[in-house]
Amino acid sequence: MFCPSCGVQLPDGTLYCQQCGWQEMRPVVGADNDPAMRMLIPIGRSPLAVIAGYAGLFAIIPIFAPFALLLGWLALRDLKKHPENGGKGRAIFAIVMGGLFSALLMLAVASIAISVANDG
């Protein structure tokens, strides 16, 4: 192997030339370009989509479900305006969870209302 900078012969696999100071640059895998870390850490995600994702988790407590639905919808609108951001999956998750548990909330409220009306 020869140094690409000065042409001196180097042992194979050398990353540094002692003659001229050349150093092989290897790409650094950091949180911003590692796909596994991007799934865990909200890098490059719409802040609204991140909030919507957490609201989707809290939607299992039905009182929070309408907020998850609203935040998911707002996050999708924000992502259309800023397509360079990610987080569409989180927004869709919030919409699905918010819609499901909002329907259950409405069903429970309707059931209670019917029960009260029949007793009165």
N, C-alpha and C positions, 0 to 999 in steps of 0.2 A: 504494500500500500504506500502511496506517495502523498505527501501533504498537498492539498489543493491550493494552498497559498504560496508556499515557497518551493515545492517540488522535492524536498528532502525525503528520502525513503524512511518510512515508519513501520514498526511492527504491525501486523494485522490486528485490527480491533482497537487501535490507538484512538483515543478521543482528544488528545492534546499534543501539539507539536512544540517541543522544547526549543527548536531553532527559531521559529518566528512568533510563537504564541497562539497559533491558530487553534481553535477549539470547536469541535463538532457540536452543533446546536441540535438538541433533540427536543421535540415538542413536549411541553410540560402538560401533564394531565391534571387539571385542576377541577374545582367544583363547577366552573362555568362551561366546561366542554366535556365533562364526564356524564354520559347518559344516566347512569345509576344515581349519581348525586343530583342530577336535574329533577329526577322523580321525587326525591326526598326533600330537597331544598327548593323553595320557590324562586329560582333564578330565572329571569326573563319571563316571568309570569305577570299577568295583569293583577294588580293588588285586589281589584274587585272580584276577580275569579278565585283568588286565594280565600278571601273572606266568604265568598259564596260556598266554597267547598267545606269550610268549617261550619257554616250555617246548615249545610246539608247533613253534616254529622249530627248536629243538635236537633235536626228535624224529627228525630225519633221521639222527642218530647213535643207532642203535637202543637203546643202553643207557639213554638218557633218555626213550624213548617211554613206558614205563609211568608215569613221573612226570608226563608231559604229560597222559596219560589221566586219572590221578587228580586232578591240579590242575584240569583242565577240568570234571570232574564236580563237584568242590568249588565251583568258581566258579559253575556253574549253580545249585547249592543256595543259595549266598550271594545270587545275583541274585533268587531267588524270595523270600528274606527281605527284601531291600532293592530293591524294583522301581524306585526312583527312580534307581538307578545304571545305567549302560550297561555294555557290554562283552560282551553275549551272543555276538556274532560271534567274539570272541577265544576265548571258552570253547568254542564249537562247533568252531572251528579246532583247538584243542588236543585235543579229543576225537577228531576225525577223524584228525589226524596221529598222535596217540598210539596210537589203535587200529590204524591201518594199519601203522605201524612196529613196534608190539608184536607184531602177527601175523607180520611178517617176522622179528622176533627169535626168536619161538617156533619158526618154521619152520626157521631156521638152527640153533637148539639141537637140535631134533629130528633134523635131518639129520646133525649131528655125532654125536649119541648113537647113531643107527643105524649110522653109519660105524664108530664105535669098537666097537660090539657085533658087527658083521660081521667085523672084523679080529681080534677076540679069540677 
